[in-house]
C-alpha cells in the first residue's frame, strides 16, 4: 500500500500532479524527534500548511542520513520537490492520502 501526495490550494485543488509513494514512508518512524512525520501513515490522510511544511521539509532532509536505497531516495526527492512547490501561495498545503 502507498500514499498519494498532492500539493493543494486553499480549496483542495491540485497545484502539482498527484503522485504515489510506496517505500519512503517506511522510514518515517526512524526520524527521531520528528514532529510531522509521525502523522503520515498509510491508513490516514493528513494535510500540512505552508508553515508546517517547512518543518516537514527539515525532517525529510534528515532522512538522507539513514542510508536510503535508490527507490527511497527517488521518492524522498519527489516529496521534497512537491513541498518546494508550495512557495508563497496563500492557503497552499501538501497532503498525504492513505490508500485504503
Backbone torsions as a table, in degrees:
resi	resn	phi	psi	omega
1	UNK	NA	150.0	-178.5
2	UNK	-129.2	-170.6	177.7
3	UNK	-126.5	142.9	174.1
4	UNK	-98.7	135.5	-176.8
5	UNK	-114.0	132.1	-178.0
6	UNK	-138.0	133.9	170.4
7	UNK	-94.9	122.8	-170.7
8	UNK	-124.4	155.1	170.8
9	UNK	-88.6	-174.7	-176.4
10	UNK	-60.9	-25.7	-179.7
11	UNK	-92.8	1.6	180.0
12	UNK	87.0	8.1	177.5
13	UNK	-78.7	141.3	-177.8
14	UNK	-67.8	133.8	174.6
15	UNK	-104.9	-7.1	-173.7
16	UNK	-152.8	150.0	-179.9
17	UNK	-59.5	133.9	176.8
18	UNK	-66.9	140.3	177.1
19	UNK	-140.1	164.9	-178.1
20	UNK	-110.9	141.5	169.7
21	UNK	-117.0	146.7	-176.5
22	UNK	-135.7	-7.0	-178.7
23	UNK	-127.1	-36.8	-173.0
24	UNK	-64.8	-30.3	-178.8
25	UNK	-62.9	-19.6	174.9
26	UNK	-66.2	-19.6	178.5
27	UNK	-90.9	-13.2	-176.6
28	UNK	-56.5	-40.8	178.4
29	UNK	-63.9	-18.4	-179.0
30	UNK	-81.5	-7.6	-179.1
31	UNK	-82.8	87.0	-178.1
32	UNK	-59.1	136.2	178.1
33	UNK	77.4	5.9	-179.2
34	UNK	-68.3	144.8	179.2
35	UNK	-101.3	-42.5	-176.1
36	UNK	-89.9	-43.3	-174.2
37	UNK	-54.9	-36.0	-179.9
38	UNK	-62.1	-17.9	-178.9
39	UNK	-85.9	-8.5	-178.2
40	UNK	-94.9	116.0	-179.9
41	UNK	-146.5	161.1	-174.8
42	UNK	-67.3	-22.3	-179.0
43	UNK	-100.7	6.0	-174.9
44	UNK	-130.1	160.2	172.6
45	UNK	-111.8	142.0	178.0
46	UNK	-148.2	146.6	-178.5
47	UNK	-130.7	129.4	179.2
48	UNK	-113.1	127.7	177.6
49	UNK	-75.1	-179.7	-175.5
50	UNK	-58.4	-43.4	-179.4
51	UNK	-65.7	-44.2	178.6
52	UNK	-66.8	-35.1	-179.4
53	UNK	-63.8	-29.5	176.5
54	UNK	-64.9	-40.0	176.7
55	UNK	-67.0	-44.8	178.7
56	UNK	-58.3	-42.0	-179.7
57	UNK	-60.7	-40.9	179.4
58	UNK	-69.4	-34.6	176.9
59	UNK	-67.1	-39.6	177.6
60	UNK	-66.4	-37.6	178.1
61	UNK	-61.1	-35.0	-179.8
62	UNK	-67.7	-22.7	179.6
63	UNK	-66.6	-22.7	179.6
64	UNK	-56.2	-27.9	-177.1
65	UNK	-78.5	-1.4	-175.0
66	UNK	-88.1	2.3	-178.6
67	UNK	69.0	59.3	-176.1
68	UNK	-73.7	150.4	172.8
69	UNK	-78.6	172.3	-177.1
70	UNK	-59.9	-44.5	179.7
71	UNK	-64.4	-41.3	178.0
72	UNK	-64.2	-44.3	-178.8
73	UNK	-63.3	-40.2	179.0
74	UNK	-64.1	-45.5	179.0
75	UNK	-65.4	-41.5	178.1
76	UNK	-58.7	-42.9	178.0
77	UNK	-61.0	-41.0	178.8
78	UNK	-64.2	-42.4	179.9
79	UNK	-66.1	-43.5	180.0
80	UNK	-64.0	-37.8	176.6
81	UNK	-64.6	-41.5	179.3
82	UNK	-61.8	-42.6	178.5
83	UNK	-61.7	-39.7	179.5
84	UNK	-62.7	-26.2	-179.7
85	UNK	-71.2	-15.7	178.1
86	UNK	-61.6	-40.2	178.1
87	UNK	47.6	-138.6	-178.1
88	UNK	-100.2	19.7	-177.2
89	UNK	-72.6	114.3	179.5
90	UNK	-57.7	135.9	177.5
91	UNK	79.1	-1.9	-178.5
92	UNK	-74.4	157.2	-176.9
93	UNK	-156.3	162.8	170.7
94	UNK	-111.5	132.8	-176.1
95	UNK	-122.0	145.1	175.7
96	UNK	-120.8	122.9	-178.0
97	UNK	-114.4	123.6	179.3
98	UNK	-70.1	146.9	178.7
99	UNK	-93.0	109.2	-176.7
100	UNK	-90.9	NA	NA
